Amino acid sequence: MRFKDKVAFITGGGRGIGETYARALAAEGAAVVLAEIDLPAAQSVAVSIAESGARAMAVHCDVADENSVDAAVAQAVARFGGIDILINNAAKHLMEFAGKPTELSRAKWRLMLDVNVIGIVNCSAACRPSMRARGGGVIINQSSIAGFDPTTPYGISKLAVRGLVVALAREFAADQIRVYGIAPGPVDSPSAMADLPPALLDEFINRLQLIKRQGRMADLVGAVLFFCSSEASFITGETLTIGGGYPLKI
Ligand SMILES: NC(=O)c1ccc[n+]([C@@H]2O[C@H](COP(=O)([O-])OP(=O)(O)OC[C@H]3O[C@@H](n4cnc5c(N)ncnc54)[C@H](O)[C@@H]3O)[C@@H](O)[C@H]2O)c1
């Protein structure tokens, strides 16, 4: 129960990786806020977490809309008294955004950048005052290994997410707010498993990864709990790849 006095605001917490992070933090005592554009999905996760005895709330939030983010953060602060942990997980992703840069419509480019990049700026700015008032906090940005070889619109957005890890770490350090990135390879969220072509998954598992098995959402949880804990108190501005050994970097 190492997070029993903490409040975590998780964007895109209504399914997949965001839901997995919320359940893991709640199991360690945190109150969790599931900030979602899909409110019914977030409500059903909140009910399920509350049934396990933890504190959870669902709130409507479009991370791309500054006013929506401010209202969601205000609701979370009113309910739980503040925010200590922000997980910027919501994103436009999957094959729709994995083609050639000039072949994606400009409207879809703008929407994706608004959600994946500006969304992180909106949520980080909105949570900062509460974190500062509570003596500090932790922000985790969900990047991707696609951000290390960014040949697609999605990869370019996730490269920007890595940049925001460093930029926000510098900007928020004075408020004792630490900032991290997590860059997974393909993991078994229901949306990824439904959308990623089997040949692409096979390429990752059998050719690109050193550890030759499908990545799981559970493989990401240990890093999140570590970054949120005091054991990471002398680390900030770092992005950790979790991809079975791909991509290897020196
Ligand atoms: N699944 C993978 O293999 C994988 C790999 C690398 C990185 N990632 C990243 O991990 C994160 C989660 O992935 P996932 O597979 O769980 O995704 P998902 O699509 O299953 O879930 C994303 C959630 O975000 C919500 N969302 C979308 N737009 C939003 C908005 N504007 N405001 C608020 N909420 C919004 C959706 O409603 C959804 O519940 C994403 O950032 C993704 O890019 C995923």
The ligand as an SDF file (V2000), in Angstrom:
LIG
                    3D

 44 48  0  0  0  0  0  0  0  0999 V2000
   -1.0210   -1.1730  -27.0980 N   0  0  0  0  0  0  0  0  0  0  0  0
    0.2330   -1.0760  -27.5390 C   0  0  0  0  0  0  0  0  0  0  0  0
    0.7980   -2.0360  -28.1000 O   0  0  0  0  0  0  0  0  0  0  0  0
    1.0190    0.1990  -27.3360 C   0  0  0  0  0  0  0  0  0  0  0  0
    2.3900    0.2220  -27.6400 C   0  0  0  0  0  0  0  0  0  0  0  0
    3.1000    1.3910  -27.4280 C   0  0  0  0  0  0  0  0  0  0  0  0
    2.4790    2.5190  -26.9230 C   0  0  0  0  0  0  0  0  0  0  0  0
    1.1310    2.4720  -26.6390 N   0  0  0  0  0  0  0  0  0  0  0  0
    0.5070    3.6750  -26.0910 C   0  0  0  0  0  0  0  0  0  0  0  0
   -0.1270    3.3170  -24.8720 O   0  0  0  0  0  0  0  0  0  0  0  0
   -1.3030    4.1110  -24.6710 C   0  0  0  0  0  0  0  0  0  0  0  0
   -2.5220    3.2560  -24.4510 C   0  0  0  0  0  0  0  0  0  0  0  0
   -2.6010    2.2620  -25.4430 O   0  0  0  0  0  0  0  0  0  0  0  0
   -3.8430    1.2470  -25.4880 P   0  0  0  0  0  0  0  0  0  0  0  0
   -3.4670    0.1820  -26.4390 O   0  0  0  0  0  0  0  0  0  0  0  0
   -4.2680    0.9110  -24.0970 O   0  0  0  0  0  0  0  0  0  0  0  0
   -4.9240    2.2090  -26.1710 O   0  0  0  0  0  0  0  0  0  0  0  0
   -6.5480    2.1100  -26.2430 P   0  0  0  0  0  0  0  0  0  0  0  0
   -6.9180    2.6920  -27.5470 O   0  0  0  0  0  0  0  0  0  0  0  0
   -7.0040    0.7270  -25.9120 O   0  0  0  0  0  0  0  0  0  0  0  0
   -6.9960    3.0730  -25.0700 O   0  0  0  0  0  0  0  0  0  0  0  0
   -6.8170    4.4500  -25.1920 C   0  0  0  0  0  0  0  0  0  0  0  0
   -7.8850    5.1270  -24.3450 C   0  0  0  0  0  0  0  0  0  0  0  0
   -7.7030    6.5480  -24.5060 O   0  0  0  0  0  0  0  0  0  0  0  0
   -9.0010    7.1330  -24.6380 C   0  0  0  0  0  0  0  0  0  0  0  0
   -8.8820    8.3990  -25.3660 N   0  0  0  0  0  0  0  0  0  0  0  0
   -8.6770    8.5470  -26.6990 C   0  0  0  0  0  0  0  0  0  0  0  0
   -8.6880    9.8410  -27.0240 N   0  0  0  0  0  0  0  0  0  0  0  0
   -8.8830   10.5340  -25.8710 C   0  0  0  0  0  0  0  0  0  0  0  0
   -8.9930   11.9160  -25.5630 C   0  0  0  0  0  0  0  0  0  0  0  0
   -8.9200   12.8560  -26.5180 N   0  0  0  0  0  0  0  0  0  0  0  0
   -9.1810   12.2680  -24.2730 N   0  0  0  0  0  0  0  0  0  0  0  0
   -9.2900   11.3290  -23.3000 C   0  0  0  0  0  0  0  0  0  0  0  0
   -9.2200   10.0040  -23.5430 N   0  0  0  0  0  0  0  0  0  0  0  0
   -9.0180    9.6180  -24.8170 C   0  0  0  0  0  0  0  0  0  0  0  0
   -9.8210    6.1050  -25.3900 C   0  0  0  0  0  0  0  0  0  0  0  0
  -11.2230    6.3010  -25.1870 O   0  0  0  0  0  0  0  0  0  0  0  0
   -9.3130    4.7920  -24.8000 C   0  0  0  0  0  0  0  0  0  0  0  0
  -10.0610    4.3690  -23.7030 O   0  0  0  0  0  0  0  0  0  0  0  0
   -1.3570    5.0360  -25.8990 C   0  0  0  0  0  0  0  0  0  0  0  0
   -0.6760    6.2300  -25.5870 O   0  0  0  0  0  0  0  0  0  0  0  0
   -0.5820    4.2690  -26.9480 C   0  0  0  0  0  0  0  0  0  0  0  0
   -0.0600    5.1210  -27.9450 O   0  0  0  0  0  0  0  0  0  0  0  0
    0.4050    1.3420  -26.8400 C   0  0  0  0  0  0  0  0  0  0  0  0
  1  2  1  0
  2  3  2  0
  2  4  1  0
  4  5  1  0
  4 44  2  0
  5  6  2  0
  6  7  1  0
  7  8  2  0
  8  9  1  0
  8 44  1  0
  9 10  1  0
  9 42  1  0
 10 11  1  0
 11 12  1  0
 11 40  1  0
 12 13  1  0
 13 14  1  0
 14 15  2  0
 14 16  1  0
 14 17  1  0
 17 18  1  0
 18 19  2  0
 18 20  1  0
 18 21  1  0
 21 22  1  0
 22 23  1  0
 23 24  1  0
 23 38  1  0
 24 25  1  0
 25 26  1  0
 25 36  1  0
 26 27  1  0
 26 35  1  0
 27 28  2  0
 28 29  1  0
 29 30  1  0
 29 35  2  0
 30 31  1  0
 30 32  2  0
 32 33  1  0
 33 34  2  0
 34 35  1  0
 36 37  1  0
 36 38  1  0
 38 39  1  0
 40 41  1  0
 40 42  1  0
 42 43  1  0
M  CHG  2   8   1  16  -1
M  END
$$$$
